[in-house]
């Protein structure tokens, strides 16, 4: 998807390519998009080698495959990030790494700003969710490599399915530290999201 004159995935990758703290990039792509993305990234100018691999059936499977591809030369920490969040910043990457170095696992998050209600299948409200301690989770999520690999292998063995990688760490009984995300760190899942990203890019010439 083009966003502000460049593909969304290119914008996301460029953030990690320019970050000095990142030493390698592994990109997990669906079979349907594999050739198109590979062609998109053929151009010169990348500072780091990008290892493009076929992902799994679910997001969870894709992350595990990416982690297993690093077993021969394991890093101390890995950053897991949604390719559909193109406005990731150096500051967010750095904050995640700092939190993970101290605590072993960390995830970006922002306070919930909307009101949420419990609703039954017939459409009637059965209560309002207390939001004072609720956070909206984002990526990047940063982990000790040994922790997150163990968590994913445990999930395969026990048939555990989760919403995000931090939940797997929780199931290991290990702490996950929150660090401040950004409301501009939008995940593009609809055309409206893409328009929002384009508007933010237009308002910030440094990012264009």
C-alpha positions, -999 to +999 in steps of 0.1 A: +000+000+000+014+034-009+015+059+020+028+094+013+046+084-019+064+053-005+051+018+003+040+013+039+064-016+044+093+004+031+086+032+056+084+007+084+117-010+075+135+023+069+130+032+106+149+000+117+174+003+089+186+037+101+186+029+138+221+023+150+210+000+178+194-025+154+220-050+140+197-071+118+163-072+103+141-103+096+109-097+076+081-123+077+058-121+048+027-141+037+030-162+005+005-139-012+027-109-007+062-125-008+072-118-044+058-082-045+075-073-012+108-088-024+107-068-056+099-036-036+130-041-015+154-049-043+166-014-047+200-002-033+204+021-004+197-003+025+223-001+053+215-035+067+207-068+051+170-076+052+163-114+056+129-119+039+112-151+050+078-168+045+056-163+075+031-187+091-006-191+092-010-167+121+009-137+133+021-158+163+035-185+139+053-159+119+071-144+149+081-179+160+095-187+126+115-154+127+129-163+161+139-198+150+158-184+120+181-166+145+190-197+166+225-202+150+236-167+158+212-156+186+210-119+196+206-108+232+174-090+224+148-090+197+123-063+187+090-075+174+071-048+153+041-047+131+050-040+095+018-020+093+030+007+118+051+029+095+055+059+119+078+040+144+105+064+156+141+060+168+130+072+202+104+044+205+129+018+195+155+031+220+129+033+248+119-003+242+154-016+242+162+004+274+132-011+292+139-046+280+176-044+291+164-035+326+134-059+328+138-086+302+106-078+283+088-046+274+059-033+253+049+001+240+015+012+252-006+043+255-035+051+279-070+042+267-088+074+257-122+060+248-151+046+269-157+009+266-187-011+276-196-047+281-224-056+256-243-088+252-251-105+219-284-088+216-268-054+218-276-043+253-251-027+277-242-047+308-217-024+323-189+001+317-152-008+318-131+010+343-103+025+322-081+041+348-056+012+346-062+001+310-036+006+284-037+001+246-008-021+236+013-013+205+045-025+190+075-024+192+077-051+218+112-060+230+124-092+246+154-111+258+158-136+229+160-166+252+128-156+270+107-150+239+120-181+221+112-203+251+077-187+253+069-195+217+081-230+219+060-235+250+030-222+232+035-247+204+039-276+228+008-266+249-014-253+221-015-218+235-029-190+212-024-154+222-031-118+210+005-106+212+039-118+221+039-101+255+011-124+266+034-154+260+059-138+283+032-133+309+023-170+306+059-179+315+054-160+347+079-133+338+074-095+341+065-073+311+074-036+315+053-009+298+070+020+281+054+050+266+041+045+231+028+072+208-007+079+195+009+086+162+022+050+161-008+041+141-014+005+128-027+007+092-056-018+089-081+003+069-079+030+042-089+055+069-059+046+089-037+052+058-052+086+053-045+095+089-008+084+084-006+105+052-020+135+071+006+131+098+034+128+073+022+160+055+023+178+089+058+167+096+082+174+067+111+156+084+093+123+080+083+126+044 
